[in-house]
Amino acid sequence: MSKKLRIVPIGGLGEVGKNMMAYEYGDNILIVDVGIMFPENDMLGVDYIIPDFEYLIEKRDLVRGIVITHGHEDHIGAIHHIIEQIPAPVYGTPLTMGLVDVKLARNRMSGKADLHTVQAGDKLKIGPFDVELFHVCHSIPDSIGLGITSPGGLIVHMSDYKFDHTPVDNWPTDYAKLAEFSQRGVDVLLADSTNANRPGWTPSEMVIGPALDKVFEEAPGRIIIASFASQISRMQQVADAAVKHGRKLAFVGMSMVDNSKMARKLGYLDVPENTLVSLEQALGMPAKDVVLMGTGSQGEPSSIIGRLATGTNRHFGIKPDDTVVLSSHPIPGNEESVNKAINNLFRRGANVIYDSLMPIHVSGHASQEEMKLLLNLVRPKHFVPMHGELHMLKRHALLAEEMGIDKENIQVVENGQVVELKDGKLSLAERIPGGYVFVDGTSIGDVDYSVVRDRERLSRSGIFLIDLNIDKFTGRLMHNPEIITRGFASPEEAERLIPMVEKKVNDIIDGGMDDQKTIMNAVRSLLYNETKRKPMVFVTLSKV
Amino acid sequence: MSKKLRIVPIGGLGEVGKNMMAYEYGDNILIVDVGIMFPENDMLGVDYIIPDFEYLIEKRDLVRGIVITHGHEDHIGAIHHIIEQIPAPVYGTPLTMGLVDVKLARNRMSGKADLHTVQAGDKLKIGPFDVELFHVCHSIPDSIGLGITSPGGLIVHMSDYKFDHTPVDNWPTDYAKLAEFSQRGVDVLLADSTNANRPGWTPSEMVIGPALDKVFEEAPGRIIIASFASQISRMQQVADAAVKHGRKLAFVGMSMVDNSKMARKLGYLDVPENTLVSLEQALGMPAKDVVLMGTGSQGEPSSIIGRLATGTNRHFGIKPDDTVVLSSHPIPGNEESVNKAINNLFRRGANVIYDSLMPIHVSGHASQEEMKLLLNLVRPKHFVPMHGELHMLKRHALLAEEMGIDKENIQVVENGQVVELKDGKLSLAERIPGGYVFVDGTSIGDVDYSVVRDRERLSRSGIFLIDLNIDKFTGRLMHNPEIITRGFASPEEAERLIPMVEKKVNDIIDGGMDDQKTIMNAVRSLLYNETKRKPMVFVTLSKV
């Protein structure tokens, strides 16, 4: 009798199985990826989000290994949180492990993880799981997909990928391996759904070269290129353009500098010694001889580009002849901040090149035609779309249906919904508890939804504090109420309102109603009647 | 000697001249449009934004008239604020005036404006300005562009437009009039830049018909269509599909109901009496016989769709066989809330049709090829791109340059930057002061950037209040500090922190340092050291 093979997407809302996925067979667990999520616009004050992996902590002794598919933050970013709780061996390709190393070092955890550097093509024995690693193209080199064989069946785990025929590192996705799996019979395919709404085929990374050439030819002064700190392929393309056009290249910002150093050391980034200069050197050179590369393609206020846009960068500012290249596409939710950064850079006199002007960025994810190719290459019996919001998963499922996969063999699930494969049948099992775990300062999970909701309430109309001291013998106020207000009214409006509040409070207390609640409610309705706004009202009251 | 003709885009940041534009010649002012802006994600708690028209209030007696180009909120939404300050006659086409009427009624200002209903083709004499109104296609019927002739020159003001050859109302943009202007010689063209980054030609409204047909054919149950309350053309298309497929149509929500009534009365919306039903009637009918149309295509929490997505609509909820159609494209900044609504509707079992699945929406704005056609039809001497963020204006300017307009004859300006035409030359004049005017509750402008910044600070890490009473004779605390905290920490974390704070405060006071500032700073650094978060700390202290 065969045992169940369980597919367990960890975490609450968020993209299914993107940040963390677990496969269970008997008393054995294999974890794939340990990433973070970025907070949405209404998750006020939250730094980042990690998967809620409580379920795995209880079963920590059953975890046989952690395999990481590639080095982006949404796949490695929670590594230091996970290995503190789950001391399992971690496997990844050289560049991925290099980025893990940098991350652990920055969190003062170097040497605290059991790291194993492996290669695409390797076959790992992790408990009952035979894990075959195969190369895939993505927007970072050294990415892999996984073929996971256990007595429960063969699963193909296709994390972020695209079918780029002309990738920067000349290493296409391993079509042969995917076809080989299909020969053996794939029980379940799980695959990236990020671009499920995008028709056609994602353009090759190759198109960026000519676009960068044009920028380098036409830029009258400095070139400043923004990307993610982990976009090693983009760094290579910028370095190539710098060599070709005789400019010196400086990486700007700690994460960019650290990652480029590591990637050069491991041989994933090829920049001639005499092309690379420090930021200080670059700033001393003629503008036409220089290209700077830093973070901020999402308009993040704390990034290099974010600071240049607002004029708050310490080391240098925007000059009128600068050409700024935003080499990325806005992540959903970031469109407004990206647009704002672009407008501000223009306002400061720079020329700004963004992706609708020129192909200076391409997606790292497969579009619909590639998804169809994957389904036809792998020809799985069952399909579980992953890595996407619910509407993208639904779309991906529809594509699979259109290609002839039986509707009942497709499961669209969200994080926490366990799927089981047993006796050749895929079915829904229990939901495991789980939600977001907010990381805010040193708090991991302490700042929860109720705290964020309070922040939302504070931000809506501000606060109004009243401190009262009542003489316990006379029952009268000992002095005028002390009133503090923030985020509620302008000083002029407050000046008009405060005497009204003071009078109201005096009247209530003189009327013998001296409890906090009565005063709070009265002040609330007075403020609402006067302004149609509802600040949070607090009353502190001492009888002395 | 000729006098100057001044082009004055009113307001602060925001899309140039979109919400309000003024033209000045001598002691005469013509205002075009009086719209509102919607707050950005970081304008916490703000309801909406009106242009800062202080400049015009000072010159109110010189304002000869207000012409409104069409009935969308970003062109009419501030009408009640403006006419309270500037009692000038208001001109617009019948549908536009109908929407103005509804808006004034809702703000209890019916009959308080001097409204003049005019027609495309009319020529108005407004002070020294001869204003020729000509029809343009847009996503609302009865839209117009303006040819403004004064002794200062001929200006063509091309507000929101597209060149739709097959519009819903069979009334294409008035090409002949544009060509006629060019014969006369256009001194300055100002034109909509919304889609300046979009190559090609915006699809005709006509493509929506077949897409709606497909939806109506395939929907197994109710159809719920979301749009804007002012999308009268979309209402017509939905009504046509309802008639064709034998469904009854109910408009849902006050603004949808009011606007559809008015548009039917004025003859802009043609729905047979027996097709239209009330929401109550619709809810009592078999699901397959019904189509509902309401607001919420932007995922706004308070709209019908927003409430259906979160399960908080009072009159009805989502049922598994429902088909929800979001007939609009997310406005920049709304992508996240739209995605969230789509995911939530799927989660509740509905099928959701959004614009990347099917052409159930097309833009109302011209794309690049249409912009080129406009420039060639009008052949202006000078060009001022308007209606767009700075990066769109820059792109529009680049298009004009590519088409042979001299770079020095193009002015890319932002709101508040006055442009002057004198002796055939266009040049920059002064900047008039101006910014956003936030409307929040009954406050118009009282809630300003400093208040919004405070809200942002409150929302980042919450608040921490300490109320102290010190015995003025002994210098000691009379009771334990009263502590209130919101949006800072979970109850468990607060329980750990509060005793530490109490001890710290006691130590400080026992040490004889009993001023608010010392205590505030000490608590701040204690909380930061413990949590790496920085709540706003408030100390109220009485010596009694």
Chai-1 contact restraints between the chains, C-beta under 6 A:
chainA,res_idxA,chainB,res_idxB,connection_type,confidence,min_distance_angstrom,max_distance_angstrom,comment,restraint_id
A,E40,B,E336,contact,1.0,0.0,6.0,A-B,restraint_1
A,N41,B,N41,contact,1.0,0.0,6.0,A-B,restraint_2
A,N41,B,E336,contact,1.0,0.0,6.0,A-B,restraint_3
A,L44,B,S459,contact,1.0,0.0,6.0,A-B,restraint_4
A,G45,B,R460,contact,1.0,0.0,6.0,A-B,restraint_5
A,G45,B,S461,contact,1.0,0.0,6.0,A-B,restraint_6
A,N197,B,S356,contact,1.0,0.0,6.0,A-B,restraint_7
A,P332,B,E335,contact,1.0,0.0,6.0,A-B,restraint_8
A,P332,B,N339,contact,1.0,0.0,6.0,A-B,restraint_9
A,G333,B,E336,contact,1.0,0.0,6.0,A-B,restraint_10
A,E335,B,P332,contact,1.0,0.0,6.0,A-B,restraint_11
A,E335,B,E335,contact,1.0,0.0,6.0,A-B,restraint_12
A,E336,B,E40,contact,1.0,0.0,6.0,A-B,restraint_13
A,E336,B,N41,contact,1.0,0.0,6.0,A-B,restraint_14
A,E336,B,G333,contact,1.0,0.0,6.0,A-B,restraint_15
A,N339,B,P332,contact,1.0,0.0,6.0,A-B,restraint_16
A,N339,B,E389,contact,1.0,0.0,6.0,A-B,restraint_17
A,I342,B,H391,contact,1.0,0.0,6.0,A-B,restraint_18
A,N343,B,E389,contact,1.0,0.0,6.0,A-B,restraint_19
A,N343,B,L390,contact,1.0,0.0,6.0,A-B,restraint_20
A,N343,B,H391,contact,1.0,0.0,6.0,A-B,restraint_21
A,F346,B,L390,contact,1.0,0.0,6.0,A-B,restraint_22
A,F346,B,H391,contact,1.0,0.0,6.0,A-B,restraint_23
A,F346,B,K394,contact,1.0,0.0,6.0,A-B,restraint_24
A,S356,B,N197,contact,1.0,0.0,6.0,A-B,restraint_25
A,E389,B,N339,contact,1.0,0.0,6.0,A-B,restraint_26
A,E389,B,N343,contact,1.0,0.0,6.0,A-B,restraint_27
A,L390,B,N343,contact,1.0,0.0,6.0,A-B,restraint_28
A,L390,B,F346,contact,1.0,0.0,6.0,A-B,restraint_29
A,H391,B,I342,contact,1.0,0.0,6.0,A-B,restraint_30
A,H391,B,N343,contact,1.0,0.0,6.0,A-B,restraint_31
A,H391,B,F346,contact,1.0,0.0,6.0,A-B,restraint_32
A,K394,B,F346,contact,1.0,0.0,6.0,A-B,restraint_33
A,G441,B,T531,contact,1.0,0.0,6.0,A-B,restraint_34
A,G441,B,K532,contact,1.0,0.0,6.0,A-B,restraint_35
A,G441,B,R533,contact,1.0,0.0,6.0,A-B,restraint_36
A,T442,B,T531,contact,1.0,0.0,6.0,A-B,restraint_37
A,T442,B,K532,contact,1.0,0.0,6.0,A-B,restraint_38
A,S443,B,T531,contact,1.0,0.0,6.0,A-B,restraint_39
A,D446,B,S490,contact,1.0,0.0,6.0,A-B,restraint_40
A,D446,B,E493,contact,1.0,0.0,6.0,A-B,restraint_41
A,D448,B,S490,contact,1.0,0.0,6.0,A-B,restraint_42
A,V451,B,G487,contact,1.0,0.0,6.0,A-B,restraint_43
A,D454,B,R486,contact,1.0,0.0,6.0,A-B,restraint_44
A,D454,B,G487,contact,1.0,0.0,6.0,A-B,restraint_45
A,R455,B,S459,contact,1.0,0.0,6.0,A-B,restraint_46
A,R455,B,G462,contact,1.0,0.0,6.0,A-B,restraint_47
A,R455,B,G487,contact,1.0,0.0,6.0,A-B,restraint_48
A,L458,B,L458,contact,1.0,0.0,6.0,A-B,restraint_49
A,L458,B,S459,contact,1.0,0.0,6.0,A-B,restraint_50
A,L458,B,G487,contact,1.0,0.0,6.0,A-B,restraint_51
A,S459,B,L44,contact,1.0,0.0,6.0,A-B,restraint_52
A,S459,B,R455,contact,1.0,0.0,6.0,A-B,restraint_53
A,S459,B,L458,contact,1.0,0.0,6.0,A-B,restraint_54
A,S459,B,S459,contact,1.0,0.0,6.0,A-B,restraint_55
A,R460,B,G45,contact,1.0,0.0,6.0,A-B,restraint_56
A,S461,B,G45,contact,1.0,0.0,6.0,A-B,restraint_57
A,G462,B,R455,contact,1.0,0.0,6.0,A-B,restraint_58
A,D467,B,D467,contact,1.0,0.0,6.0,A-B,restraint_59
A,D467,B,T540,contact,1.0,0.0,6.0,A-B,restraint_60
A,N469,B,S542,contact,1.0,0.0,6.0,A-B,restraint_61
A,N469,B,V544,contact,1.0,0.0,6.0,A-B,restraint_62
A,E482,B,T540,contact,1.0,0.0,6.0,A-B,restraint_63
A,I484,B,F538,contact,1.0,0.0,6.0,A-B,restraint_64
A,R486,B,D454,contact,1.0,0.0,6.0,A-B,restraint_65
A,G487,B,V451,contact,1.0,0.0,6.0,A-B,restraint_66
A,G487,B,D454,contact,1.0,0.0,6.0,A-B,restraint_67
A,G487,B,R455,contact,1.0,0.0,6.0,A-B,restraint_68
A,G487,B,L458,contact,1.0,0.0,6.0,A-B,restraint_69
A,S490,B,D446,contact,1.0,0.0,6.0,A-B,restraint_70
A,S490,B,D448,contact,1.0,0.0,6.0,A-B,restraint_71
A,E493,B,D446,contact,1.0,0.0,6.0,A-B,restraint_72
A,T531,B,G441,contact,1.0,0.0,6.0,A-B,restraint_73
A,T531,B,T442,contact,1.0,0.0,6.0,A-B,restraint_74
A,T531,B,S443,contact,1.0,0.0,6.0,A-B,restraint_75
A,K532,B,G441,contact,1.0,0.0,6.0,A-B,restraint_76
A,K532,B,T442,contact,1.0,0.0,6.0,A-B,restraint_77
A,R533,B,G441,contact,1.0,0.0,6.0,A-B,restraint_78
A,F538,B,I484,contact,1.0,0.0,6.0,A-B,restraint_79
A,T540,B,D467,contact,1.0,0.0,6.0,A-B,restraint_80
A,T540,B,E482,contact,1.0,0.0,6.0,A-B,restraint_81
A,S542,B,N469,contact,1.0,0.0,6.0,A-B,restraint_82
A,V544,B,N469,contact,1.0,0.0,6.0,A-B,restraint_83
A,V544,B,V544,contact,1.0,0.0,6.0,A-B,restraint_84
